[in-house]
Amino acid sequence: MSAAPPKAWDLSFVTGSENFFEDFTVGTVFDHARGRTIDNVDNLWITHTTLNTAEAHFNLPYAHGLMDGRFEERLVMGAVTIAVVIGLTSEDLSENAVADVGLTGVRLHNPVFEGDTLRARSEILELSPDGNRENAGLLTYRFHGRKGDDVPVVEGIRTVSIKRRPVRTTEGKH
């Protein structure tokens, strides 16, 4: 016999147990602990799944011929770079996210290639009520992605709806 599905307002089944909205402070900077080395599978899978036809992302001889041979490897699609860097920020900032709200000001500064290891840094810019969810708040942060010797590759601002800490009643229930 299967258990009844959780009530719509109970978000605990889709989020983590730490980093609630109340745990964040504007101005806090995170140097995210993990890095991620990009491989061709990352790039080719997303490039082909999204039907991107820019050959520099999947055709190695074509990439070699670009910009007087400047590219020794396929150019990693910008969406892959953005996704990996945002993913690196997730453990610290959006483990309790219930919705993505916005992504603005995204800039790609330098190319990424197979073998580049990306790292992320974030700063909390704003905390505000979520007008659509009583049990969540909006967290806005600026993210920076870098590769190798601190070479910038991407930056932007992300807003996510973050679950508020459950309030316990005197009976120990929320």
C-alpha positions in Angstrom: 0.0 0.0 0.0 1.5 3.3 -1.0 1.6 6.3 1.3 -0.7 9.3 0.6 1.0 12.1 -1.4 2.2 15.0 0.7 -0.1 18.0 1.0 0.6 20.8 -1.6 1.8 23.2 1.1 4.3 20.7 2.6 7.5 21.2 0.5 9.8 18.9 2.6 9.6 16.1 0.1 11.3 18.1 -2.6 14.0 20.0 -0.7 16.9 19.6 1.7 17.0 19.9 5.4 19.3 22.9 5.7 19.7 26.5 4.4 16.3 27.8 4.8 15.4 31.4 3.8 15.9 32.6 7.4 19.5 31.3 7.4 20.7 33.8 4.8 22.1 37.3 5.2 22.5 40.0 2.5 26.2 40.5 1.7 27.3 37.0 2.6 29.9 35.7 0.1 30.2 32.0 -0.7 33.3 30.4 -2.3 31.6 27.2 -3.2 33.6 24.1 -2.2 33.3 21.9 -5.3 34.7 22.4 -8.7 33.6 20.6 -11.9 35.7 19.5 -14.8 33.9 19.8 -18.1 34.1 16.9 -20.5 32.8 16.5 -24.1 29.8 14.5 -22.9 28.5 17.5 -21.0 28.9 19.7 -24.0 27.7 17.3 -26.7 24.7 16.1 -24.8 23.2 19.6 -24.0 24.2 20.9 -27.5 22.4 18.1 -29.3 19.5 17.9 -26.9 18.7 21.6 -27.5 19.2 21.2 -31.2 21.9 23.8 -31.3 23.4 23.9 -34.8 26.5 26.0 -34.1 29.1 23.6 -35.3 31.9 24.9 -33.1 30.2 23.0 -30.2 30.2 19.6 -31.8 32.3 19.5 -35.0 36.0 19.2 -34.0 37.5 19.9 -37.5 35.2 22.9 -37.8 36.2 24.2 -34.4 39.9 23.8 -35.3 39.4 26.0 -38.4 37.9 28.9 -36.4 39.9 32.0 -35.5 43.1 30.8 -37.2 43.1 27.6 -35.3 42.7 29.3 -31.9 40.3 26.5 -30.7 42.1 23.2 -30.1 38.9 21.6 -28.8 35.1 22.0 -29.3 33.8 25.2 -27.7 31.6 24.4 -24.8 28.1 25.9 -25.3 27.4 28.9 -23.1 24.2 27.2 -21.7 26.4 24.3 -20.4 28.8 26.8 -18.7 25.9 28.6 -17.1 24.2 25.4 -15.9 27.3 23.9 -14.4 28.2 27.1 -12.5 24.7 27.5 -11.2 24.8 23.9 -10.2 27.9 24.5 -8.2 26.1 27.2 -6.2 23.2 24.9 -5.4 24.4 23.1 -2.3 25.0 26.4 -0.5 22.2 28.6 -1.9 19.3 26.7 -3.4 19.2 23.3 -1.7 15.7 24.4 -0.4 14.6 26.1 -3.6 11.0 25.5 -4.6 11.1 27.5 -7.8 13.5 29.4 -10.1 12.2 33.0 -10.4 14.6 34.8 -12.6 18.0 34.9 -14.3 19.3 38.3 -15.4 22.5 40.0 -16.4 24.2 36.9 -17.6 27.6 37.5 -19.3 29.9 34.9 -20.8 33.5 36.3 -20.6 35.8 33.7 -21.9 35.5 30.4 -23.7 35.3 27.0 -21.9 36.7 23.8 -23.4 36.8 20.2 -22.4 39.2 19.7 -19.4 38.5 23.2 -17.9 37.6 23.0 -14.3 35.0 25.5 -13.2 34.5 27.0 -9.8 31.9 29.3 -8.4 31.6 32.2 -6.1 28.3 33.9 -5.0 27.1 37.0 -3.0 23.7 37.4 -1.6 22.2 40.6 -2.9 18.7 40.7 -1.6 16.2 38.8 0.5 12.5 39.6 0.2 9.0 38.0 0.7 7.7 35.7 -2.0 4.3 37.1 -2.9 3.2 33.8 -4.4 4.3 31.5 -1.5 3.6 32.2 2.2 6.1 29.4 3.2 9.0 30.8 1.1 11.1 33.9 0.5 13.0 35.2 -2.5 16.8 35.0 -2.4 18.7 37.0 -5.1 22.4 36.3 -5.6 25.2 37.2 -8.0 27.2 34.3 -9.2 30.7 34.2 -10.8 32.2 31.2 -12.6 35.9 30.9 -13.1 38.2 28.4 -14.7 41.9 27.6 -14.3 44.0 30.4 -12.9 41.0 32.5 -11.9 39.9 33.3 -15.5 36.3 34.6 -15.5 33.9 32.6 -17.7 30.4 33.6 -16.6 28.5 35.9 -14.2 24.9 36.7 -13.6 22.1 37.3 -11.1 19.7 34.5 -10.1 16.5 34.7 -8.0 15.1 31.6 -6.4 12.2 31.0 -4.1 13.6 29.4 -0.9 11.6 27.4 1.6 11.1 29.1 5.0 12.0 27.1 8.1 9.0 25.2 9.4 7.4 26.6 12.5 7.0 24.1 15.3 3.9 24.3 17.5 4.0 23.3 21.2 2.9 19.8 20.3 6.0 19.4 18.1 4.1 19.5 14.8 4.4 22.1 12.1 
